[in-house]
Amino acid sequence: MNPTTVVERDIALPGGIVLRCRAMGCGAPRVMLLHGFPEAAFVWDATMRALAAEAACLAPNLRGYAGSSAPADSAAYEVKALVGDLAALVESQAAPLDLLVAHDWGGALAWNLAAQRPELLRRLLIVNAPHPAAFARELRDNPAQRAASAYMNFLVRDDAERRLAENDFRRLFGMLERFGAAGWLDEAQRERYRELWRQGLAGPLAYYRNTTLRPASDPADAAQARPLPDALVSVSVPTWVLWGERDEALLPCLLQGLERWVPRLEIERVADASHWIVHEQPERVVAAVRRALATPV
C-alpha cells in the first residue's frame, strides 16, 4: 500500500465510543494529530503526507465530529470524557506515542492529557492552543483576551447550531476568515467544510457549553476567575509550542509565563501566521514535527 494514501478506519474505545481516524505512513516513530473547531482530521492530510515516509501518523475525528460517536447528552462532552477518549485511543495503539501534535480544541485536550497521563506520550507539540492555566489567567485579568474570546458566548447559545448553518454557513466561514487571512480557503476547501458541517454541529458546540474557560457573560459569575491548581495542569514531557502571532482569537499574551507549568518548553513564534497556520504554512508545521521527533527525550 502506498504510504501516502490516507486510510480511514473506525477505532472502537471502551464505553461504546468509536472514533473515525485517518492514518498515513507506517513503522516508527508514531505521531497522533488532533484537530480543533470547526475542523476535522482531514486538516492534517498534508502534514501526514509529508511525514509518511518517516512516521506512522494517526488523526482522529474527535468525539462529536463527523463519523465519530456523537452522544446526544451534552454532558458527554465534558473535558474528562474527551481526554478519556484520547487516552484510550493512545493505549489502543500501544503507548507511548512518540509525539502528540494538537491545534485549537485538540490542543486544549492535549494539554490535559499530557498533564494527567504523561506516560502516554514522549513529546508534545502544541499549535495555537492556550495552556488552560494561562487561558484562565488572561480571561480573568486581560480585557483584550476577553474581547477576543467573546465569540465563545455566541457558540453556547441554544440557537447557535441553527444560526451557524444559516446562509450557507456564513458565520462559520466568517470565523475561518476572521481569525486569520484565509487565502488557503478555496472553493474545494469550502465544499469540504460544508460536507463536514452538514453532518452536525451539536457535538462540536457542546465542547464550548461544557467549559468554564470562556469570558464571563455575567459580571457576578466568578467561575472563570478561579485559578487552576498547578499540580493539575503541569506538563513534564518535552513540549514545543508553535504560535502564529496574527491569531485574532488567541493573543500572544497567552505565551507569557508558560514555563511555570511547562518547564521543558520551546516556543516558536511566527509573526506572519494566524490561528490557521496549519493551512497557511504547512511546511513550518512539518518542520516543527521533525524537530520535535529528532530531539532525544
C-alpha positions as CSV (number, residue, x, y, z in Angstrom):
1,M,0.0,0.0,0.0
2,N,1.2,3.5,-0.9
3,P,2.3,5.1,2.5
4,T,1.0,8.5,1.2
5,T,-2.5,7.2,0.8
6,V,-5.0,8.1,3.5
7,V,-6.5,5.1,5.2
8,E,-9.8,5.8,7.0
9,R,-10.8,3.5,9.8
10,D,-13.0,3.4,12.9
11,I,-11.4,2.6,16.2
12,A,-13.7,1.3,19.0
13,L,-12.9,2.5,22.5
14,P,-14.3,1.4,25.9
15,G,-17.8,2.7,26.7
16,G,-19.1,2.3,23.2
17,I,-17.3,5.3,21.7
18,V,-15.9,5.0,18.2
19,L,-13.5,7.5,16.7
20,R,-13.1,7.7,12.9
21,C,-9.5,8.1,12.1
22,R,-7.3,9.0,9.2
23,A,-4.0,7.2,9.0
24,M,-0.9,7.5,6.8
25,G,2.6,6.3,6.9
26,C,4.0,3.2,8.6
27,G,6.5,2.0,11.1
28,A,8.0,4.3,13.8
29,P,8.0,6.9,15.2
30,R,4.3,7.2,15.9
31,V,2.6,10.5,15.7
32,M,-1.0,11.5,16.6
33,L,-2.6,14.7,15.4
34,L,-5.6,16.4,16.9
35,H,-7.8,18.9,15.1
36,G,-9.8,21.8,16.5
37,F,-13.1,23.7,15.9
38,P,-14.7,23.9,13.4
39,E,-12.5,21.4,11.5
40,A,-11.8,17.7,11.4
41,A,-9.0,15.2,10.9
42,F,-8.7,16.0,7.2
43,V,-6.8,19.2,8.0
44,W,-3.8,17.1,8.8
45,D,-3.6,15.3,5.5
46,A,-0.8,17.5,4.1
47,T,1.2,17.1,7.3
48,M,0.8,13.4,7.3
49,R,1.7,13.1,3.7
50,A,4.9,15.0,4.2
51,L,5.8,12.7,7.1
52,A,4.6,9.4,5.6
53,A,8.0,8.1,4.7
54,E,9.4,8.7,8.2
55,A,6.5,8.2,10.6
56,A,3.2,6.4,11.2
57,C,0.6,9.1,11.6
58,L,-3.0,8.9,13.0
59,A,-5.5,11.7,13.1
60,P,-8.9,11.1,14.8
61,N,-12.1,13.0,14.3
62,L,-12.8,13.9,17.9
63,R,-16.0,12.9,19.7
64,G,-19.0,14.6,18.2
65,Y,-17.4,15.2,14.8
66,A,-18.3,13.5,11.5
67,G,-18.2,9.8,11.6
68,S,-17.2,9.5,15.3
69,S,-19.6,8.8,18.1
70,A,-21.8,11.8,18.9
71,P,-23.7,11.3,22.1
72,A,-26.8,13.4,22.4
73,D,-26.2,14.2,26.1
74,S,-24.3,17.5,26.3
75,A,-22.5,16.3,29.5
76,A,-20.8,13.6,27.3
77,Y,-18.5,16.4,26.1
78,E,-17.0,17.3,29.4
79,V,-13.2,17.5,29.3
80,K,-12.8,14.4,31.4
81,A,-14.7,12.3,28.9
82,L,-12.9,13.8,25.9
83,V,-9.4,13.3,27.4
84,G,-10.5,9.8,28.3
85,D,-11.2,9.1,24.6
86,L,-7.7,10.2,23.7
87,A,-6.1,8.2,26.5
88,A,-7.9,5.1,25.3
89,L,-7.0,5.8,21.7
90,V,-3.3,6.1,22.5
91,E,-3.5,2.9,24.6
92,S,-5.1,1.1,21.7
93,Q,-2.1,1.9,19.6
94,A,0.5,0.6,22.0
95,A,1.5,3.6,24.1
96,P,3.5,5.7,24.5
97,L,3.2,8.0,21.4
98,D,6.5,9.5,20.2
99,L,4.7,12.8,19.5
100,L,1.3,14.3,20.1
101,V,0.5,17.3,17.8
102,A,-2.6,19.4,18.5
103,H,-4.3,22.6,17.4
104,D,-7.1,24.7,18.9
105,W,-9.6,22.4,20.8
106,G,-7.4,19.5,20.1
107,G,-4.6,21.4,21.9
108,A,-6.8,22.1,24.9
109,L,-7.3,18.3,25.2
110,A,-3.7,17.6,24.6
111,W,-2.5,19.9,27.4
112,N,-4.8,18.0,29.8
113,L,-3.7,14.6,28.5
114,A,-0.1,15.5,28.9
115,A,-0.6,16.8,32.4
116,Q,-2.8,13.9,33.6
117,R,-1.3,10.9,31.7
118,P,2.3,11.8,30.9
119,E,3.2,8.1,30.5
120,L,1.2,8.0,27.3
121,L,3.4,10.3,25.2
122,R,7.1,11.2,24.9
123,R,6.7,14.6,23.4
124,L,4.1,17.3,22.8
125,L,3.7,19.9,20.0
126,I,1.0,22.5,20.5
127,V,-0.1,24.7,17.6
128,N,-2.1,27.9,18.7
129,A,-3.9,26.3,21.6
130,P,-3.7,28.0,25.0
131,H,-2.5,26.2,28.1
132,P,-5.5,26.1,30.4
133,A,-3.9,27.9,33.3
134,A,-2.6,30.7,31.1
135,F,-6.0,31.0,29.4
136,A,-7.8,31.2,32.8
137,R,-5.4,34.0,33.9
138,E,-5.8,36.0,30.7
139,L,-9.6,35.7,30.7
140,R,-9.6,36.9,34.3
141,D,-7.0,39.7,34.0
142,N,-6.8,40.8,30.4
143,P,-9.7,42.7,28.8
144,A,-8.1,42.3,25.3
145,Q,-8.2,38.5,25.6
146,R,-11.8,38.6,27.0
147,A,-12.8,40.6,24.0
148,A,-11.0,38.3,21.6
149,S,-12.8,35.3,23.2
150,A,-16.3,36.9,23.2
151,Y,-17.4,34.8,20.2
152,M,-17.4,31.7,22.6
153,N,-20.5,33.1,24.3
154,F,-22.3,33.0,21.0
155,L,-21.4,29.4,20.5
156,V,-23.1,28.3,23.7
157,R,-26.4,29.9,22.8
158,D,-29.4,27.5,22.4
159,D,-29.8,28.7,18.8
160,A,-26.2,28.6,17.8
161,E,-26.4,25.4,15.7
162,R,-29.3,26.8,13.6
163,R,-27.7,30.2,13.2
164,L,-24.3,28.9,12.2
165,A,-26.0,26.8,9.4
166,E,-27.8,29.8,8.0
167,N,-26.9,31.3,4.6
168,D,-24.5,28.6,3.6
169,F,-22.7,28.5,6.9
170,R,-21.9,32.2,6.6
171,R,-20.9,32.7,10.2
172,L,-18.7,29.6,10.3
173,F,-16.9,30.7,7.1
174,G,-16.7,34.1,8.8
175,M,-14.8,32.6,11.7
176,L,-12.3,31.0,9.4
177,E,-11.8,34.4,7.7
178,R,-11.9,36.5,10.9
179,F,-9.2,34.7,12.8
180,G,-6.6,35.0,10.0
181,A,-6.2,35.7,6.3
182,A,-7.9,32.8,4.6
183,G,-6.2,32.7,1.2
184,W,-6.0,29.0,1.6
185,L,-9.8,28.6,1.7
186,D,-10.5,28.0,-2.0
187,E,-13.8,26.6,-3.3
188,A,-12.7,23.0,-3.0
189,Q,-11.8,23.5,0.7
190,R,-15.1,25.3,1.3
191,E,-17.0,22.4,0.0
192,R,-15.1,20.0,2.2
193,Y,-16.1,22.2,5.2
194,R,-19.7,22.3,4.1
195,E,-19.7,18.5,3.9
196,L,-18.3,18.3,7.4
197,W,-20.7,20.8,8.9
198,R,-23.8,19.3,7.3
199,Q,-23.1,16.2,9.4
200,G,-23.9,18.1,12.6
201,L,-22.7,20.9,14.8
202,A,-24.3,19.9,18.1
203,G,-21.3,17.8,19.2
204,P,-18.6,20.4,18.4
205,L,-20.6,23.1,20.1
206,A,-21.0,21.0,23.2
207,Y,-17.3,21.5,23.8
208,Y,-17.9,25.2,24.4
209,R,-21.0,24.5,26.6
210,N,-19.0,22.3,28.9
211,T,-16.1,24.6,29.7
212,T,-15.8,27.4,32.2
213,L,-12.8,28.7,30.2
214,R,-14.7,31.4,28.4
215,P,-15.5,35.1,29.2
216,A,-18.0,35.5,31.9
217,S,-21.3,36.6,30.5
218,D,-22.4,38.0,33.9
219,P,-20.0,40.2,36.0
220,A,-21.2,38.2,39.0
221,D,-20.0,34.9,37.5
222,A,-16.7,34.1,39.2
223,A,-16.3,30.6,37.6
224,Q,-13.9,31.8,35.0
225,A,-11.8,33.7,37.7
226,R,-10.8,30.5,39.6
227,P,-7.1,29.7,39.1
228,L,-6.3,26.2,38.2
229,P,-4.0,24.3,40.7
230,D,-0.5,23.9,39.3
231,A,-0.5,20.2,40.1
232,L,-3.5,19.7,37.8
233,V,-2.0,21.4,34.8
234,S,1.7,20.9,34.9
235,V,3.3,19.2,31.9
236,S,6.5,17.3,32.4
237,V,7.1,15.9,28.9
238,P,9.3,17.9,26.4
239,T,6.9,20.4,24.8
240,W,7.1,22.6,21.7
241,V,4.7,25.4,21.1
242,L,4.3,26.8,17.5
243,W,2.3,30.0,17.6
244,G,1.0,32.2,14.7
245,E,1.1,35.7,16.3
246,R,-1.6,37.1,14.0
247,D,-4.2,34.9,15.7
248,E,-7.1,37.2,16.5
249,A,-8.8,34.8,18.8
250,L,-5.8,33.7,20.9
251,L,-3.4,36.5,21.7
252,P,0.3,36.2,22.2
253,C,-0.1,37.1,25.8
254,L,-1.1,33.5,26.4
255,L,2.5,32.5,25.9
256,Q,3.7,34.6,28.9
257,G,4.8,32.6,31.9
258,L,4.3,29.2,30.4
259,E,7.5,27.9,32.0
260,R,5.7,27.9,35.3
261,W,3.6,24.9,34.1
262,V,5.8,23.5,31.3
263,P,9.4,23.5,32.4
264,R,10.7,21.6,29.3
265,L,9.5,24.1,26.8
266,E,10.5,25.6,23.5
267,I,8.3,28.3,21.8
268,E,8.5,29.3,18.1
269,R,6.6,32.5,17.3
270,V,5.6,33.0,13.7
271,A,5.0,36.7,13.1
272,D,3.3,36.3,9.7
273,A,0.9,33.5,10.6
274,S,-2.5,33.4,12.2
275,H,-4.6,30.8,14.0
276,W,-4.8,28.8,10.8
277,I,-1.0,28.3,10.5
278,V,-1.6,24.6,9.7
279,H,-3.1,25.8,6.4
280,E,-1.1,28.9,5.8
281,Q,2.4,27.5,6.4
282,P,2.2,23.7,6.4
283,E,5.9,23.4,5.8
284,R,6.5,25.2,9.1
285,V,4.3,22.7,10.9
286,V,6.1,19.8,9.3
287,A,9.5,21.2,10.2
288,A,8.3,21.6,13.8
289,V,7.2,18.0,13.9
290,R,10.6,16.8,12.6
291,R,12.5,19.0,15.0
292,A,10.5,17.6,17.9
293,L,10.9,14.0,16.8
294,A,14.7,14.5,16.4
295,T,15.1,15.7,20.0
296,P,16.1,13.0,22.5
297,V,13.8,12.5,25.5
